[in-house]
Amino acid sequence: QVQLVESGGGLVQAGGSLRLSCAVSGRTLGWYRMGWFRQAPGKEREFVAYIRWINGRTDYSDSVSGRFTISRDDAKNTLFLQMNSLKPEDTAVYYCAAGVGGYSSQDYNYWGQGTQVTVSS
């Protein structure tokens, strides 16, 4: 059984920082990438960042590039998203995901339950 559990969300003022974590348990066979997505009220779930499991290569959406950093621990059991210089536009539920794809939510077949990030102006 595969389980992804996000944590670290909360309320922060604009310009502040948060670090999200995603604890991974169960089988990881066939996972090529892990990523972070977010979904704000009234909007579709959107790509934030991914990391390739085999080589650690990362990519980011234009909206977060330069502010967010995705990383993993040495045991490949935890995924992180360091979020700096947060903006009110970053307010959303953030989801951890695992799969074989890249930028589309359809490319990921395992998902966490999400953690709320709220950035006040």
Number of C-alpha atoms within 10 A of each C-alpha: 6 12 16 22 19 23 19 15 18 14 14 18 14 17 14 14 17 18 16 21 22 26 16 20 13 10 10 16 7 9 17 17 22 27 30 27 22 22 19 16 9 6 9 9 17 17 22 24 25 28 23 19 16 9 9 14 12 16 17 20 15 11 12 18 12 12 14 20 20 24 21 18 9 7 6 12 14 17 24 21 23 15 20 17 15 23 19 15 13 20 20 21 18 27 26 30 27 27 20 15 18 20 18 11 19 10 14 20 12 16 21 20 14 22 21 19 22 20 20 16 11
